[in-house]
């Protein structure tokens, strides 16, 4: 993007020089027959020059506004994930993770986004994956979660249909629940975690998740799993249950694959199925039915 801005600046500067040459070398001869003296000609040219440069400045400003991070558009918003989710950080290992469950299938494919050493983001409700991909890019550039979130929301005309939660590698957090998401909806921010949900059985869902996370100990994946189970036991998604996912990235594995990436795309009891898979994963066994 920086290279594009440089190229744009060179084009504009070249255009400016060409404009000056045209205005002050050619136009006096064109205007000669229509104005009484040279002073009037120069004043007329100066006025045109000012208007031309104002137009170029407006074009430049609009260009920079649009290319800052790219527009959040509807092309990436293909699914409505009424969901309960959590993003969290382990201060000891600096691992980052997310857990999520929904009545929609394949929640792992679009909702959680985690990058080791950077942050964890969940984008849900009228889900737009760009909040995950662009959000992580902004965090890598040094944006705080709150600034990154505000930057993306500003470029999104449908921001009020979104629900987004973020935690970064330093434990800083941000959350947004749009007013047009479906009740019950809301979010909670705690120490080293953020939890949120929409179209839930009630506030008790995310409250139970927060309590389960805070009261548990051990590895981040286990704490996230317990939070997800607590949310489901408290009612979860009021439409039903179909899919669930658990994703954890370790700082030590920054350039490799996730530490844990487990998913249940479609199942009548996805959270319990995810627990079964998780237990077998920890044992290193072939999954038992």
Kinemage of the C-alpha trace (Angstrom):
@kinemage 1
@onewidth
@group {chain A} dominant
@subgroup {mainchain}
@vectorlist {calphas} color= white
{ca unk a 1} P 0.000 0.000 0.000
{ca unk a 2} L 2.888 2.381 0.729
{ca unk a 3} L 4.270 1.752 -2.772
{ca unk a 4} L 0.861 2.533 -4.281
{ca unk a 5} L 0.777 5.838 -2.415
{ca unk a 6} L 4.267 6.698 -3.690
{ca unk a 7} L 3.244 5.942 -7.262
{ca unk a 8} L 0.120 8.055 -6.866
{ca unk a 9} L 2.173 10.964 -5.514
{ca unk a 10} L 4.582 10.790 -8.458
{ca unk a 11} L 1.695 10.783 -10.917
{ca unk a 12} L 0.115 13.776 -9.216
{ca unk a 13} L 3.401 15.684 -9.085
{ca unk a 14} L 4.010 14.959 -12.742
{ca unk a 15} L 0.499 16.098 -13.493
{ca unk a 16} L 1.063 19.264 -11.484
{ca unk a 17} L 4.185 20.177 -13.445
{ca unk a 18} L 2.414 19.446 -16.724
{ca unk a 19} L -0.535 21.535 -15.594
{ca unk a 20} L 1.697 24.499 -14.747
{ca unk a 21} L 3.484 24.299 -18.085
{ca unk a 22} L 0.188 24.197 -19.921
{ca unk a 23} L -1.441 26.987 -17.945
{ca unk a 24} L 1.413 29.459 -18.032
{ca unk a 25} L 3.048 28.714 -21.409
{ca unk a 26} L 0.128 27.845 -23.678
{ca unk a 27} L -3.026 29.449 -22.311
{ca unk a 28} L -1.815 33.078 -22.474
{ca unk a 29} L -1.795 32.765 -26.269
{ca unk a 30} L -5.231 31.142 -26.248
{ca unk a 31} L -6.686 33.835 -24.000
{ca unk a 32} L -4.893 36.687 -25.755
{ca unk a 33} L -7.688 37.618 -28.164
{ca unk a 34} L -10.291 37.615 -25.366
{ca unk a 35} L -8.637 39.664 -22.582
{ca unk a 36} L -7.475 43.266 -22.581
{ca unk a 37} L -4.028 42.857 -21.024
{ca unk a 38} L -1.467 40.338 -19.723
{ca unk a 39} L -2.390 40.912 -16.030
{ca unk a 40} L -5.989 39.861 -16.618
{ca unk a 41} L -4.765 36.792 -18.470
{ca unk a 42} L -2.506 35.722 -15.590
{ca unk a 43} L -5.292 36.257 -13.017
{ca unk a 44} L -7.653 34.116 -15.060
{ca unk a 45} L -5.049 31.384 -15.394
{ca unk a 46} L -4.320 31.569 -11.647
{ca unk a 47} L -7.976 31.011 -10.843
{ca unk a 48} L -8.139 27.984 -13.122
{ca unk a 49} L -4.911 26.658 -11.632
{ca unk a 50} L -6.292 26.941 -8.101
{ca unk a 51} L -9.472 25.086 -9.015
{ca unk a 52} L -7.510 22.363 -10.777
{ca unk a 53} L -5.232 21.763 -7.811
{ca unk a 54} L -8.172 21.764 -5.384
{ca unk a 55} L -9.762 19.037 -7.486
{ca unk a 56} L -6.533 17.017 -7.485
{ca unk a 57} L -6.254 17.385 -3.701
{ca unk a 58} L -9.809 16.126 -3.205
{ca unk a 59} L -9.111 13.116 -5.415
{ca unk a 60} L -5.968 12.334 -3.430
{ca unk a 61} L -7.790 12.584 -0.087
{ca unk a 62} L -10.591 10.324 -1.284
{ca unk a 63} L -8.065 7.815 -2.617
{ca unk a 64} L -6.178 7.670 0.660
{ca unk a 65} L -9.411 7.262 2.621
{ca unk a 66} L -10.502 4.293 0.531
{ca unk a 67} L -7.186 2.447 0.403
{ca unk a 68} L -6.241 2.809 4.075
{ca unk a 69} L -7.258 -0.772 4.847
{ca unk a 70} L -9.813 -1.453 2.149
{ca unk a 71} L -13.548 -1.228 2.473
{ca unk a 72} L -15.443 -3.699 4.622
{ca unk a 73} L -17.923 -4.936 2.034
{ca unk a 74} L -20.769 -7.372 1.736
{ca unk a 75} L -18.877 -9.747 -0.570
{ca unk a 76} L -17.325 -11.323 2.512
{ca unk a 77} L -20.534 -11.447 4.563
{ca unk a 78} L -22.139 -14.680 3.441
{ca unk a 79} L -23.413 -16.246 6.654
{ca unk a 80} L -25.289 -15.198 9.756
{ca unk a 81} L -23.616 -16.820 12.739
{ca unk a 82} L -25.732 -16.390 15.847
{ca unk a 83} L -22.976 -17.512 18.120
{ca unk a 84} L -21.438 -17.555 21.583
{ca unk a 85} L -17.687 -17.170 21.533
{ca unk a 86} L -14.624 -16.231 23.543
{ca unk a 87} L -11.145 -14.976 22.708
{ca unk a 88} L -8.473 -15.310 25.376
{ca unk a 89} L -4.787 -15.104 26.221
{ca unk a 90} L -2.573 -17.056 28.601
{ca unk a 91} L -0.184 -14.574 30.277
{ca unk a 92} L 2.258 -17.347 31.203
{ca unk a 93} L 2.718 -18.964 27.805
{ca unk a 94} L 1.463 -15.990 25.732
{ca unk a 95} L -0.751 -18.424 23.864
{ca unk a 96} L -3.820 -16.987 22.150
{ca unk a 97} L -7.051 -18.781 21.422
{ca unk a 98} L -10.744 -18.760 20.641
{ca unk a 99} L -13.719 -21.029 21.181
{ca unk a 100} L -17.100 -20.767 19.500
{ca unk a 101} L -20.376 -22.592 18.928
{ca unk a 102} L -23.403 -21.883 16.755
{ca unk a 103} L -26.657 -23.255 15.403
{ca unk a 104} L -25.193 -22.605 11.951
{ca unk a 105} L -22.903 -25.245 10.411
{ca unk a 106} L -19.126 -24.896 10.050
{ca unk a 107} L -18.595 -22.075 12.520
{ca unk a 108} L -14.815 -22.650 12.424
{ca unk a 109} L -14.664 -21.714 8.741
{ca unk a 110} L -15.493 -18.036 9.272
{ca unk a 111} L -15.823 -16.906 12.887
{ca unk a 112} L -12.488 -17.360 14.788
{ca unk a 113} L -9.206 -15.840 13.585
{ca unk a 114} L -6.005 -16.323 15.600
{ca unk a 115} L -2.360 -15.574 14.855
{ca unk a 116} L 0.469 -16.442 17.242
{ca unk a 117} L 2.238 -13.430 18.683
{ca unk a 118} L -0.430 -11.107 17.271
{ca unk a 119} L -3.978 -11.612 18.523
{ca unk a 120} L -7.303 -13.424 18.424
{ca unk a 121} L -10.469 -12.097 16.789
{ca unk a 122} L -14.014 -13.405 16.545
{ca unk a 123} L -16.397 -11.946 13.959
{ca unk a 124} L -20.016 -13.065 14.182
{ca unk a 125} L -23.718 -12.112 13.892
{ca unk a 126} L -23.838 -11.007 10.227
{ca unk a 127} L -20.359 -12.390 9.884
{ca unk a 128} L -17.747 -10.628 7.794
{ca unk a 129} L -14.415 -12.449 7.692
{ca unk a 130} L -12.582 -9.228 6.800
{ca unk a 131} L -12.804 -8.199 10.441
{ca unk a 132} L -10.617 -11.203 11.170
{ca unk a 133} L -8.123 -10.963 8.336
{ca unk a 134} L -7.793 -7.171 8.265
{ca unk a 135} L -7.957 -6.947 12.039
{ca unk a 136} L -4.917 -9.190 12.445
{ca unk a 137} L -3.033 -7.141 9.850
{ca unk a 138} L -3.759 -3.951 11.780
{ca unk a 139} L -2.627 -5.527 15.054
{ca unk a 140} L 0.630 -6.567 13.365
{ca unk a 141} L 1.135 -2.950 12.314
{ca unk a 142} L 0.946 -1.880 15.963
{ca unk a 143} L -2.690 -0.803 16.199
{ca unk a 144} L -4.328 -1.389 19.571
{ca unk a 145} L -7.418 -3.653 19.471
{ca unk a 146} L -9.691 -0.653 20.084
{ca unk a 147} L -8.115 1.439 17.334
{ca unk a 148} L -8.138 -1.492 14.914
{ca unk a 149} L -11.807 -2.143 15.640
{ca unk a 150} L -12.793 1.514 15.249
{ca unk a 151} L -10.865 1.718 11.977
{ca unk a 152} L -12.724 -1.255 10.506
{ca unk a 153} L -16.134 -0.179 11.789
{ca unk a 154} L -15.677 3.253 10.253
{ca unk a 155} L -15.342 1.666 6.802
{ca unk a 156} L -18.355 -0.635 7.206
{ca unk a 157} L -21.824 0.698 6.260
{ca unk a 158} L -23.391 -2.381 7.906
{ca unk a 159} L -21.453 -2.099 11.159
{ca unk a 160} L -24.604 -2.329 13.282
{ca unk a 161} L -25.178 -5.911 12.100
{ca unk a 162} L -21.750 -7.061 13.332
{ca unk a 163} L -20.406 -8.445 16.567
{ca unk a 164} L -16.626 -8.444 16.967
{ca unk a 165} L -14.295 -9.200 19.883
{ca unk a 166} L -10.503 -8.831 19.929
{ca unk a 167} L -7.588 -9.566 22.244
{ca unk a 168} L -3.972 -8.921 21.328
{ca unk a 169} L -0.658 -10.428 22.357
{ca unk a 170} L -0.352 -7.906 25.218
{ca unk a 171} L -3.773 -8.673 26.687
{ca unk a 172} L -5.425 -5.502 25.390
{ca unk a 173} L -9.048 -5.976 24.378
{ca unk a 174} L -11.926 -4.508 22.400
{ca unk a 175} L -15.542 -5.463 21.736
{ca unk a 176} L -18.451 -4.280 19.624
{ca unk a 177} L -22.052 -5.471 19.465
{ca unk a 178} L -24.112 -3.762 16.775
{ca unk a 179} L -27.559 -2.515 17.706
{ca unk a 180} L -29.112 -4.458 14.805
{ca unk a 181} L -27.833 -7.846 15.963
{ca unk a 182} L -30.514 -10.141 17.358
{ca unk a 183} L -31.353 -10.443 21.069
{ca unk a 184} L -30.176 -11.623 23.365
{ca unk a 185} L -26.904 -9.988 22.458
{ca unk a 186} L -23.980 -8.603 24.403
{ca unk a 187} L -20.352 -8.895 25.410
{ca unk a 188} L -18.180 -8.968 28.525
{ca unk a 189} L -14.536 -7.992 28.899
{ca unk a 190} L -12.395 -9.537 31.622
{ca unk a 191} L -8.734 -9.959 32.409
{ca unk a 192} L -7.155 -11.758 29.446
{ca unk a 193} L -10.463 -12.594 27.768
{ca unk a 194} L -13.500 -11.236 25.932
{ca unk a 195} L -16.752 -13.138 25.545
{ca unk a 196} L -19.750 -12.294 23.359
{ca unk a 197} L -22.892 -13.726 21.865
{ca unk a 198} L -26.017 -12.941 19.903
{ca unk a 199} L -29.380 -14.656 19.476
{ca unk a 200} L -28.732 -16.333 22.821
{ca unk a 201} L -30.986 -17.800 25.476
{ca unk a 202} L -30.016 -14.830 27.673
{ca unk a 203} L -27.174 -12.950 29.326
{ca unk a 204} L -26.590 -16.009 31.502
{ca unk a 205} L -24.800 -17.659 28.566
{ca unk a 206} L -21.832 -15.292 28.410
{ca unk a 207} L -21.883 -14.734 32.176
{ca unk a 208} L -21.465 -18.476 32.718
{ca unk a 209} L -18.651 -18.560 30.165
{ca unk a 210} L -16.824 -15.725 31.903
{ca unk a 211} L -17.196 -17.366 35.302
{ca unk a 212} L -16.000 -20.737 34.005
{ca unk a 213} L -12.924 -19.183 32.432
{ca unk a 214} L -12.025 -17.108 35.482
{ca unk a 215} L -12.465 -19.995 37.925
{ca unk a 216} L -10.481 -22.531 35.900
{ca unk a 217} L -6.748 -23.160 35.823
{ca unk a 218} L -4.337 -24.916 33.526
{ca unk a 219} L -3.728 -24.688 29.813
{ca unk a 220} L -5.579 -22.139 27.731
{ca unk a 221} L -7.283 -24.759 25.563
{ca unk a 222} L -8.829 -26.476 28.591
{ca unk a 223} L -10.055 -23.183 30.030
{ca unk a 224} L -11.635 -22.230 26.708
{ca unk a 225} L -13.275 -25.635 26.440
{ca unk a 226} L -14.770 -25.274 29.917
{ca unk a 227} L -16.074 -21.823 29.028
{ca unk a 228} L -17.747 -23.184 25.900
{ca unk a 229} L -19.357 -26.015 27.857
{ca unk a 230} L -20.654 -23.550 30.449
{ca unk a 231} L -22.198 -21.431 27.708
{ca unk a 232} L -23.981 -24.404 26.191
{ca unk a 233} L -25.204 -25.619 29.577
{ca unk a 234} L -26.700 -22.159 30.172
{ca unk a 235} L -28.781 -22.264 27.002
{ca unk a 236} L -26.372 -21.323 24.229
{ca unk a 237} L -27.803 -20.322 20.860
{ca unk a 238} L -31.582 -20.163 21.282
{ca unk a 239} L -32.132 -21.615 17.783
{ca unk a 240} L -30.329 -24.839 18.621
{ca unk a 241} L -26.841 -26.273 18.214
{ca unk a 242} L -24.931 -27.482 15.175
{ca unk a 243} L -21.215 -26.641 15.158
{ca unk a 244} L -18.336 -25.783 17.485
{ca unk a 245} L -14.616 -25.070 17.321
{ca unk a 246} L -11.508 -24.656 19.469
{ca unk a 247} L -8.428 -22.849 18.139
{ca unk a 248} L -5.191 -22.109 20.041
{ca unk a 249} L -1.918 -20.677 18.750
{ca unk a 250} L 1.348 -20.849 20.681
{ca unk a 251} L 4.000 -18.141 20.504
{ca unk a 252} L 6.667 -20.846 20.281
{ca unk a 253} L 4.965 -22.138 17.121
{ca unk a 254} L 4.600 -18.734 15.509
{ca unk a 255} L 5.810 -19.843 12.096
{ca unk a 256} L 4.102 -23.225 12.117
{ca unk a 257} L 0.633 -24.691 12.457
{ca unk a 258} L -1.807 -24.022 15.320
{ca unk a 259} L -1.185 -25.776 18.606
{ca unk a 260} L -4.824 -26.880 18.596
{ca unk a 261} L -7.338 -26.553 15.761
{ca unk a 262} L -10.385 -28.729 16.388
{ca unk a 263} L -13.807 -28.385 14.827
{ca unk a 264} L -17.214 -29.998 14.665
{ca unk a 265} L -18.931 -28.755 11.519
{ca unk a 266} L -22.320 -30.431 11.939
{ca unk a 267} L -23.498 -32.518 14.867
{ca unk a 268} L -26.618 -32.708 17.073
{ca unk a 269} L -24.468 -32.067 20.164
{ca unk a 270} L -21.414 -30.176 18.883
{ca unk a 271} L -19.915 -28.974 22.164
{ca unk a 272} L -19.921 -32.430 23.729
{ca unk a 273} L -18.572 -33.862 20.488
{ca unk a 274} L -15.812 -31.259 20.548
{ca unk a 275} L -14.954 -32.296 24.109
{ca unk a 276} L -14.706 -35.935 23.017
{ca unk a 277} L -12.380 -35.025 20.161
{ca unk a 278} L -10.341 -32.758 22.426
{ca unk a 279} L -9.807 -35.506 25.008
{ca unk a 280} L -8.648 -37.942 22.345
{ca unk a 281} L -6.428 -35.271 20.835
{ca unk a 282} L -4.706 -34.708 24.186
{ca unk a 283} L -4.093 -38.431 24.558
{ca unk a 284} L -2.762 -38.719 21.031
{ca unk a 285} L -5.162 -41.578 20.399
{ca unk a 286} L -7.302 -42.474 17.452
{ca unk a 287} L -10.664 -40.927 18.294
{ca unk a 288} L -13.034 -43.332 19.984
{ca unk a 289} L -16.737 -43.227 19.277
